[in-house]
Amino acid sequence: MEASRRAAVRGPTFIRLLARLADADAAPDAQPLSDRLSQWIEWTQTLALSAALDGAPAVAGFGAAGTVQAEAQECARVRRMLAAAIDGDRAFAPPRAGAAIAGARSAAAVEDAGDYPFFRQRYLVLQQTLEAGAGRLRERLRERLTVASPELARLAALDAVMERALGRRERSLLGAAPALLGRRFERLRERAQDAADGGEPDRETWLPRFRADMREALHAELDLRLQPAQGLLDALRARAND
């Protein structure tokens, strides 16, 4: 009943997922997006934004970009690669029967996997992987837009400025995810302890649930990080269809 009375959290899937995992009671933000952006963007960045909006940089060879299909394939390849990095991470490797005896996992590794610092460290590593992969793809698409048309060159310049202007804020907001997942980890463990009547519960009765939640959060973050690149690809595709 309490969960049903909680105000619905609006926003991207990643934000709504973290709110659900953390049992966040977040009221809708009534502040307009324009006001938020004015707080996040430093005045020095507004000059760069103004310059990007005033006109496209002079670039020779408009229309020389590669095919949209090639860029769409690259976007799909990067998404698959980053998704595989998430799914293949050792944070999600289930314990194998006899692993301690066979030496597939050291005793220390098994113990670490039952404590949240291990998962926090793996989440941070994967966040760095996602940030780097999405950033390289975004930069590649901007390069294609720059030589596609004056209008798309202007969009590429604007996107580059926005990435620099909002990058620190983005890292700060996404950096809160490990702490929220830590609360989820402790809550699941406490519930398992209560169900065990004070005894030490088998971690495999609750840890797989946390692993699934963490994997879902990382895939949602991947979708969020790829949205700018998808927008650039859509702009390139729209230009090709004109």
Number of C-alpha atoms within 10 A of each C-alpha: 5 5 11 7 8 13 12 16 19 13 10 12 16 20 18 18 18 23 18 16 19 18 14 16 14 13 11 11 9 6 8 8 10 9 9 10 12 11 10 15 18 12 12 9 15 15 12 17 19 12 16 20 13 10 15 19 14 11 12 10 11 16 14 13 17 12 12 18 11 10 19 17 11 15 21 11 12 18 20 12 13 21 17 11 14 24 15 11 14 12 18 18 12 11 13 10 9 10 13 15 10 10 9 14 15 13 12 9 12 14 11 13 18 15 14 17 13 14 23 18 13 17 23 14 12 18 22 11 16 25 16 13 18 24 17 13 20 25 16 15 24 25 15 24 28 26 21 21 21 18 15 21 24 21 21 25 22 20 21 17 20 16 14 12 21 16 14 12 13 13 12 11 11 14 14 11 23 22 13 17 22 20 15 20 24 14 15 18 21 15 12 20 17 13 12 12 9 10 10 12 17 12 14 11 11 17 19 14 13 21 17 12 17 26 19 17 23 22 19 18 21 23 19 15 20 20 13 18 21 17 14 21 22 14 16 23 16 11 15 12 8 5
